[in-house]
């Protein structure tokens, strides 16, 4: 009898992609759904980036490239890290991959062995736990709360570090919570990692989307010792509204980067040649569009937070970055509304979608069943229409 691998059958599908597909199907049927599910900016890719891609096509830059990325893009990434983060790398310490997700997947594949442990916080991005499992490692999940800004503490980390610890993943700003690690906490985590000699995977894909005057500081900035064991992960998807172009990158320990390059050469080969030229333009050109988008997201963040203040029985932490809010709806669990009993985030998300025509992401896929994730990468008008519907749905 034909069968599938145990590994493929053990992986849980992405809850964000599944519900987004359902929302899209409803919209295709002409149903007016307010979509808070998208994990991507609603802005178009800036014109100067698109023009660079068109030029690449017209000039015939449509062939294979080096598996780990073209040299000029690696140089631009090195310059970006120097300019924005104060970090000095060589091009040989950089790899370009097919999105930040692919980057993190390749990191874990290159460093993990069976029995290794990888630490990260809950709520977590849905793919962390599955990517760790795909690398034959064991996820070590630290539960965090709103009262600690959904950030792991040094005490929590020290309590789970063992001789099996291979890496810790830090996401700041965070998907799904939008919270940002305080520099003091990052410094403490850096000291633990250096002492324990395990890797740090610093997911900084939302680096450019910070609010209330915050400036980004990554964990690798706390000295050579921590930089030498850190993978700084970033990409062009969120900052430049280039999600479909699929370009992510990391800088890290050179030996591990070489391992990632070998893996990538046998899986995807190079990232798309045209997208690499577009990413080069994004990183090297004017950053004005990035700031314009950031300001729009901050305005929307303020608007959606104000509307959530009106909802009885729903609490939230005001996002400091990214474009998500992660409110706690659990005070409404146990209720029966319109004949539907709400027992968790899946039920609440289904109720809001089917009865209120509002698409949100259930928190159970992020390891936080009390919560729902809403993206405010939509217009102010849609935010207000959607919150009107949620308010009415909860008042029934």
N, C-alpha and C positions, 0 to 999 in steps of 0.2 A: 504494500500500500504506500502510495506517495505521501510524503510528509514535508513539513516546513522545519526550519531550524528552531531549536528551542529559544535561541536568542531573538529571532524575529517575532516569535509568538509571545515573548515576555515583555515586549515593548508596548507601552500604552500610547495610542495615537494622541497627537497634540489636540487638547481641548479647544485651544484658540482657533485652530484651523477648522475643526469640525463645526463649531457653532457659527463661524464666519461663513462657511459654505452654506449652512442652512439659511442664514439671513440673506445671503446673495440669491438663493433659490426663491425665497419669498419675494424679494424685490423684483426678480425676473418675472414673477407672476403678476406684478403690478400692485403688490401690497405695500402700503406706506409704512416702512419700518425705519425707525430712528436707530442708526447703527453706531453704538459706542464700542464696538468690538475691535476696530482696526488698530493694528500695531504699527501703523505707518503714517507719516505726515500726509495731510490732504493737499499740500501744495504741489505744484508742478516742479520738476527738476529745473533749476535755473538755466536760462537760455545759453549762457556761455559754456556750460557743461555739455548741453546737447549739441552745440555747434562743434565742439571738439570731437565728439563721436562721429558726427556727419563728415567732418574733415578726414578722420581716420578711415572711414568707409571709402570715401572718394579717392584717398591716396592708396587704397589697397591694403590697409593694415588689418587684414582679415585672416591671417594665417596663425599657426601655432606660435606661441612665445615660450620662453623659459617657463618651466612648470611652476616655479616659485614667484613669478612676476617679472615684468620688464625692469631693467636696471634704472631707468629714469623715474619710474614710479617708486621704487625702493628708495632712491635718493630723496624724492619729495616727502616720503614718509619719515625718513631720518630727519629732514629739515623741520617737518611738522612737530615731531617729538621735541626737538631742540627749541623751537619757537614757542610752542604752547605749553610744554610740560617741563622744560629745563632738563631734559634727559638726552644723554649723548649715546648714540648707537652707531655701529657700522652697518652698511647695507647687508653684510653677511649675517646680521642678527635679525633680519626682517624677512617675513614671508607674506605674500599676498594670496588670499584664498577667495573662495566663492561665497563671500558674506562672513560676518562675524560668527554666525552659528557654525559654519564650516570650519572657521579658525579654531574655535573652542573644541570642536569635535576632534580636529587633527592634533591639538595639544594633548588631549586626554589619550588619544591613541598612541602618541609618541612617548608618553611618560609612564603610563600605568601598566602594571602587571596584575595577574590574578591575585586576589588577597589584599591589594593596596586599598587604602581608604582615602576618600576625597570629602572634605568638609565644606558645607555651605549652609546658609540660613534659610529657614522657612519664615515667611513666604519666599518662594524661589521662582525663577523663570522656569516655565514648564519643561524645557528641554534639558536643563542641567541634570536632573535625576536620571533621565533615560540615556543621556550621553555618557554618564559615568558608568552605567550598567553595560552599555555597548562596548566600553573599554575594558570590560571584565573586572572592574573595580567595584568597591562597595560605597554607596552614598552614606555619609554621616550627616544627618540633618539636625541642625540646632534650631529649636523653636524660639522665635522672637515675638515680642508683643508691641502693641502700639505705644505703651508706656516707655519702651526703650527705643522708640523710633524705628522699630523693625530692623535693628542693627545688632549683630552679634557682639557680645562683650568679650573682653580678654579672658575673664573668668570662665565663661562658657566654653571658649575655644580650648583653654588649658585643660578643662575637664574631660575633653574627648580626644586630645592629641595622644597618639600612641606610636609605637615603633612601626606601625603599619601605615601611618599617615604619609601620603604622597603629595597631597596638594590641598589648598583651600581656595575656594572661589569667592571673590568679593565683587559685588555688583553695586556700583555707585556712580551716578544715580541709578535707582533700582527699577526694574520691571519685575513685579507689578506695583510696588508701593509708591514709587516716586520719591523715596527718602534718600538721603545722602549721609554717608559716614562722616562723622566729625574727625578732623585731622588728628586729634589726640588719640582717638580709638584706632585709627589706621596706624599710627606710630606704635601703639602697644601691640597690635597684630603683627606688625613688621618685626618687632623684637622677638615675638614668640616663634615666628617662621624662621628667622635667622638662627635662633638658638636650637630649634628642632630640626633645621636643615630639611625643610620641605618646600615645594614650589608654591607660589602664589599666582593664581590666574585672576587678573584684575580686569573685569568687564567694564569698559569705559565708553560703550557705544553711545550713551546719552550725555557724554561730557559737555557738549555745547548747549544743552538745554537745562540751564540752571536759573533759578528765580530769586527774588528778594535780595539781589546784589551778591549772591554767593559766587565764589570763584572755585574752579575745579582744582582739586589736589589729589593726585593718585598716590598709591602706596609706594610705588617705586621711587618717589622723590625723596625718601627719607635716608638716602645714602647708598653707597656702592654695594654694601653687603646685601641689602634687600633687593636692589635693582638686579643684581646678578642671579637671583632665583625667581624673578617675577616675569610673567608674560603680560605685557600691556596690550589688551585687545581693544581694537577700535575698528572703524569702517566709515563708509560714506553714506550708508543707508538713511540714517536718521537726520544727521546734520544738514545734508544737502538734498533730502527728499529723493533718494536714489535706491529705494528698496529693491526694485526689480532689476537693477543693474548688477547686483550680487558681487560686491567687492568689500571684503573685510581684510584686516591685516593684524599682525602682531609683531612686536619686537620682544626678544627674550634671549635666554641662554643659547649661545651659538650652536652647541652640540645638539640641543633639542630642536632648534630650528632646522638643522640639517636632517634630523629624523623626520620632522614634519614634511620636509620637501620630498624625501623618499616616498613617504606614504602618499602624498598628493600626486606624485608622478605616476602612481599606479591606480589612482582612483579617478580624479577629475582631469588630470594633466593641468594645463594652465587655466587661470580665470580668463573669461572672455577678453579677447584682445581689444575689442572696441571699448568695452567697459573700463579696461585699464587706462586707456587714453582719456576717457571721460573723468575717471578718478584723479588722474594726474592734473587735469584742468581744475577740478574741484579744490584740491589741496593747494595748488600753486597760485590760483587766481584770487580775485576779490572775495572777501568773507562777508561782504555786506548783506547778501541774501540770507546767510545763516543767522545774523542778528535780527533781521526783519522777521524771520520765522519765529525766532526765540521770543521776541516781544509779543507776537500774536498769541503764542502758546501761553505766555504769562497772563495775558488778558483773559484768555479762556479759562485758565486755571483759577483765576480769581472769580470768574463768573460761575463756574460749576461748584466751587466751594461755597459760595454764597447761597446757591440754590439748595445744596445739601444741608445747610443750616436750617432750612425750613422743614426738613423731613423728621417727623417724630419717630423715635426709636432707631435712628440710623446715626452712627458715629463714624468719624474719619480722622485721619492725620492729613493735614494740608501738605500736598506734594511740594517738595523742594526742587524737583527736577523731573526730567522725562515728560511724558504727556499722558499719565495715568493717575487716576484716583482709585483708592482701594477701600471703599467704605464697608463697615461691619453692619450687616442686615440681620444678625442672628436674633435680635429682639423680636423679630417677626416670625421666627421659626416656631413651628407648632400650631400656627394659625391655619384655619381653613378659609380660603378666600374663593368665592365663586365655585364652591364645590371641590376645590383643589387644596390638599393639605401640603403645607410647606415644611419639609423636614430638613432642608439643607440648601446649599448654594445651587445645586443642579435644579432643584424644584423651583427655587426663586427665579433663576434665569429663565426656565421654561415658562413660568407664569408670566413674567414680564414680556417675553417674546410673543407668546400666543395670545395673551389677553390684552396687553398694553401696546403691543407692536413696538417694543423697545429691545434692541439686541445688546446684551452685556455678556461678559465672560464669567462663568462660575469660578469661585475661588478654590474649589477642591483640587483642580489641576495644578494650582500653585502651592499646594500644601496648607491651605487656609480656608476651610470650608465655611467659616463664618462670614466670609467676605465675597464681594463681587468686584470685578475689575471693569472700570469704564475708561475708555480712551477719550480725551478731549481734543483729539486731532480731527475735529469737525467744527463747523461754523458756530458762531454764537447763537444764531437763530435755531439751529438744530439742537444745541445744548439746552436751550430754554424750552423748546417743544418737547424734548425727551424727558426733561425733569418734570414738566407739567404732567406728562403721562404717568411717570413713576409715582408722583405724589398722589394722583387720583387712584392709581392701582393699590397703593398701600392704605388708602383711606376707605376702601370698600369693605 
